Amino acid sequence: KYSFRFNVLELGNVALTNEGDLALGVLDGAYLPGTGDERFRFAQTLIGLRDGFTAQVSVGNSQFGARIGGDVSAAILSDGYGSETAWDSFSARYGVFAESQLTKDILFRVNADGWRKKYNPNKYFFVEKWASEARISAETEFSLNDRVDIIPLFGYRRFDLERDGRPDLERLEYGGRVILKVGSSSDKKLFLNGIYAPWRH
C-alpha cells in the first residue's frame, strides 16, 4: 500500500487536505485442497484506489473536522479455465471527527464514519443492492511518562448488506492499546493492541 497526503489549503485555523492510498493485494488458493486437480487452483489480484478530502478547524486545544471521499477496486481472477478482469467494488465514504487535549497528558478522540458500497453482483451474488457500513470509535490517550502511553478504546460497527433497513451484522469493540517509545528521540514506537469484539447477527 502506498499512502499519499497533500495540503490543499491552510488559512489560519482552517486546513483542507487530500489523502488516499493506492493498494495491491494477491490471494492464492484452491477450492478443493488435496484433490490434486489443478483446475481448482485460483489466484486473485486486487488493485484499489482510495482518495478523499478532509476539512479541519482548530479551536483552542481542540480540532473538529469532516471527511468525504470514495474508493474503487478491480480484480484479476485466474484459474485453470482462464483469466477474467472485472471491477470488484466502489464506494462513497463520509465521516466526522473531533480531538481535544483535555490536559497535558490526556488526549481524547472520537470518530464516526459511514460507507455506501456497491459490489460486483457477478462475484458477490448475495449483495445485489448497495451495502452500507457505519463505525463509531472513541479513545482516550493517557501519557504516563515520556516512554509509555495507554489508550483505552470503545467502538461500534454496523453492516447492512441487504439494504433492508436492519443491520445484518453488528460488532462491539472493547479494548486498548499500549505504546512504548524507544530510541533516544522517541521516534520509534512499539504497539500492543488488545481488542474484544463480540459479533451480533
C-alpha positions as a Python dict, from the first residue, in 0.01 Angstrom:
ca = {
    (1, 'K'): (0, 0, 0),
    (2, 'Y'): (128, 345, -95),
    (3, 'S'): (-23, 634, 101),
    (4, 'F'): (-17, 998, -5),
    (5, 'R'): (-122, 1327, 154),
    (6, 'F'): (-126, 1684, 19),
    (7, 'N'): (-209, 2012, 187),
    (8, 'V'): (-464, 2186, -35),
    (9, 'L'): (-538, 2491, 183),
    (10, 'E'): (-410, 2636, 509),
    (11, 'L'): (-583, 2954, 621),
    (12, 'G'): (-547, 3046, 987),
    (13, 'N'): (-706, 2772, 1193),
    (14, 'V'): (-870, 2607, 889),
    (15, 'A'): (-699, 2336, 684),
    (16, 'L'): (-805, 2129, 381),
    (17, 'T'): (-608, 1819, 285),
    (18, 'N'): (-627, 1550, 21),
    (19, 'E'): (-517, 1200, 119),
    (20, 'G'): (-554, 847, -4),
    (21, 'D'): (-400, 508, -74),
    (22, 'L'): (-304, 302, -376),
    (23, 'A'): (-312, -66, -282),
    (24, 'L'): (-230, -403, -438),
    (25, 'G'): (-317, -744, -295),
    (26, 'V'): (-277, -1104, -414),
    (27, 'L'): (-468, -1412, -296),
    (28, 'D'): (-362, -1763, -400),
    (29, 'G'): (-568, -2066, -305),
    (30, 'A'): (-763, -2374, -404),
    (31, 'Y'): (-1134, -2452, -396),
    (32, 'L'): (-1086, -2819, -309),
    (33, 'P'): (-742, -2861, -150),
    (34, 'G'): (-599, -3209, -161),
    (35, 'T'): (-782, -3323, -476),
    (36, 'G'): (-475, -3291, -697),
    (37, 'D'): (-682, -3123, -967),
    (38, 'E'): (-501, -2803, -1065),
    (39, 'R'): (-816, -2667, -1233),
    (40, 'F'): (-946, -2581, -888),
    (41, 'R'): (-646, -2363, -805),
    (42, 'F'): (-709, -1992, -838),
    (43, 'A'): (-534, -1661, -789),
    (44, 'Q'): (-694, -1320, -746),
    (45, 'T'): (-516, -987, -777),
    (46, 'L'): (-692, -682, -636),
    (47, 'I'): (-595, -326, -729),
    (48, 'G'): (-758, -40, -542),
    (49, 'L'): (-752, 338, -510),
    (50, 'R'): (-893, 542, -222),
    (51, 'D'): (-899, 921, -229),
    (52, 'G'): (-1072, 1188, -25),
    (53, 'F'): (-1069, 1534, 128),
    (54, 'T'): (-1052, 1631, 494),
    (55, 'A'): (-1152, 1974, 629),
    (56, 'Q'): (-1034, 2060, 981),
    (57, 'V'): (-1090, 2356, 1212),
    (58, 'S'): (-879, 2421, 1522),
    (59, 'V'): (-1038, 2587, 1824),
    (60, 'G'): (-806, 2627, 2120),
    (61, 'N'): (-679, 2281, 2219),
    (62, 'S'): (-942, 2103, 2006),
    (63, 'Q'): (-977, 2010, 1641),
    (64, 'F'): (-1301, 1933, 1457),
    (65, 'G'): (-1332, 1805, 1105),
    (66, 'A'): (-1520, 1622, 832),
    (67, 'R'): (-1416, 1376, 562),
    (68, 'I'): (-1560, 1284, 225),
    (69, 'G'): (-1422, 1060, -48),
    (70, 'G'): (-1450, 730, -226),
    (71, 'D'): (-1267, 422, -346),
    (72, 'V'): (-1272, 182, -637),
    (73, 'S'): (-1112, -159, -691),
    (74, 'A'): (-1066, -402, -979),
    (75, 'A'): (-984, -773, -970),
    (76, 'I'): (-799, -1014, -1197),
    (77, 'L'): (-918, -1371, -1131),
    (78, 'S'): (-719, -1659, -1282),
    (79, 'D'): (-775, -2034, -1262),
    (80, 'G'): (-738, -2343, -1475),
    (81, 'Y'): (-1019, -2230, -1704),
    (82, 'G'): (-872, -1892, -1792),
    (83, 'S'): (-847, -1537, -1665),
    (84, 'E'): (-1104, -1261, -1617),
    (85, 'T'): (-1063, -894, -1528),
    (86, 'A'): (-1360, -704, -1384),
    (87, 'W'): (-1444, -430, -1140),
    (88, 'D'): (-1475, -555, -783),
    (89, 'S'): (-1639, -276, -583),
    (90, 'F'): (-1670, 100, -540),
    (91, 'S'): (-1795, 310, -253),
    (92, 'A'): (-1860, 658, -118),
    (93, 'R'): (-1721, 747, 226),
    (94, 'Y'): (-1806, 1022, 470),
    (95, 'G'): (-1735, 1099, 833),
    (96, 'V'): (-1673, 1347, 1114),
    (97, 'F'): (-1415, 1354, 1390),
    (98, 'A'): (-1303, 1554, 1692),
    (99, 'E'): (-989, 1561, 1905),
    (100, 'S'): (-929, 1750, 2226),
    (101, 'Q'): (-625, 1787, 2452),
    (102, 'L'): (-805, 1772, 2786),
    (103, 'T'): (-490, 1810, 2995),
    (104, 'K'): (-118, 1798, 2927),
    (105, 'D'): (-121, 1419, 2948),
    (106, 'I'): (-475, 1329, 2832),
    (107, 'L'): (-593, 1339, 2470),
    (108, 'F'): (-948, 1240, 2368),
    (109, 'R'): (-1053, 1138, 2014),
    (110, 'V'): (-1386, 1038, 1862),
    (111, 'N'): (-1459, 928, 1502),
    (112, 'A'): (-1781, 850, 1315),
    (113, 'D'): (-1761, 711, 960),
    (114, 'G'): (-2006, 575, 706),
    (115, 'W'): (-1984, 393, 373),
    (116, 'R'): (-2221, 318, 87),
    (117, 'K'): (-2068, 36, -114),
    (118, 'K'): (-2158, -142, -437),
    (119, 'Y'): (-2013, -488, -504),
    (120, 'N'): (-1993, -656, -843),
    (121, 'P'): (-2308, -877, -843),
    (122, 'N'): (-2142, -1129, -1076),
    (123, 'K'): (-1888, -1204, -799),
    (124, 'Y'): (-2088, -1130, -484),
    (125, 'F'): (-2433, -1269, -563),
    (126, 'F'): (-2555, -1216, -205),
    (127, 'V'): (-2517, -834, -214),
    (128, 'E'): (-2705, -726, -525),
    (129, 'K'): (-2807, -394, -369),
    (130, 'W'): (-2594, -119, -222),
    (131, 'A'): (-2442, -223, 108),
    (132, 'S'): (-2383, 18, 394),
    (133, 'E'): (-2149, 28, 690),
    (134, 'A'): (-2114, 261, 987),
    (135, 'R'): (-1843, 282, 1252),
    (136, 'I'): (-1808, 488, 1568),
    (137, 'S'): (-1498, 481, 1785),
    (138, 'A'): (-1376, 672, 2088),
    (139, 'E'): (-1039, 656, 2259),
    (140, 'T'): (-858, 842, 2534),
    (141, 'E'): (-479, 859, 2529),
    (142, 'F'): (-308, 877, 2869),
    (143, 'S'): (59, 968, 2862),
    (144, 'L'): (207, 802, 3172),
    (145, 'N'): (557, 932, 3105),
    (146, 'D'): (792, 1012, 2818),
    (147, 'R'): (805, 644, 2716),
    (148, 'V'): (464, 489, 2776),
    (149, 'D'): (112, 579, 2654),
    (150, 'I'): (-204, 382, 2739),
    (151, 'I'): (-515, 419, 2521),
    (152, 'P'): (-847, 258, 2629),
    (153, 'L'): (-1092, 246, 2339),
    (154, 'F'): (-1451, 161, 2253),
    (155, 'G'): (-1604, 105, 1912),
    (156, 'Y'): (-1923, 2, 1736),
    (157, 'R'): (-1960, -123, 1377),
    (158, 'R'): (-2277, -197, 1183),
    (159, 'F'): (-2319, -370, 846),
    (160, 'D'): (-2632, -375, 632),
    (161, 'L'): (-2554, -595, 331),
    (162, 'E'): (-2910, -645, 210),
    (163, 'R'): (-3022, -282, 247),
    (164, 'D'): (-3349, -385, 411),
    (165, 'G'): (-3331, -130, 692),
    (166, 'R'): (-3199, -359, 963),
    (167, 'P'): (-2835, -450, 1031),
    (168, 'D'): (-2712, -792, 925),
    (169, 'L'): (-2404, -773, 1148),
    (170, 'E'): (-2314, -561, 1448),
    (171, 'R'): (-1988, -560, 1639),
    (172, 'L'): (-1892, -401, 1969),
    (173, 'E'): (-1523, -338, 2032),
    (174, 'Y'): (-1367, -305, 2376),
    (175, 'G'): (-1000, -287, 2446),
    (176, 'G'): (-698, -69, 2432),
    (177, 'R'): (-350, -2, 2309),
    (178, 'V'): (-15, 37, 2480),
    (179, 'I'): (252, 244, 2305),
    (180, 'L'): (617, 205, 2403),
    (181, 'K'): (851, 475, 2273),
    (182, 'V'): (1205, 355, 2212),
    (183, 'G'): (1520, 528, 2096),
    (184, 'S'): (1685, 848, 2210),
    (185, 'S'): (1438, 1072, 2024),
    (186, 'S'): (1127, 854, 2091),
    (187, 'D'): (1058, 849, 1717),
    (188, 'K'): (1036, 467, 1717),
    (189, 'K'): (728, 312, 1873),
    (190, 'L'): (608, -36, 1962),
    (191, 'F'): (233, -100, 1971),
    (192, 'L'): (47, -365, 2168),
    (193, 'N'): (-326, -392, 2086),
    (194, 'G'): (-589, -591, 2268),
    (195, 'I'): (-946, -593, 2137),
    (196, 'Y'): (-1251, -792, 2243),
    (197, 'A'): (-1512, -772, 1968),
    (198, 'P'): (-1830, -983, 2001),
    (199, 'W'): (-2046, -1010, 1688),
    (200, 'R'): (-2423, -978, 1695),
    (201, 'H'): (-2608, -1135, 1396),
}
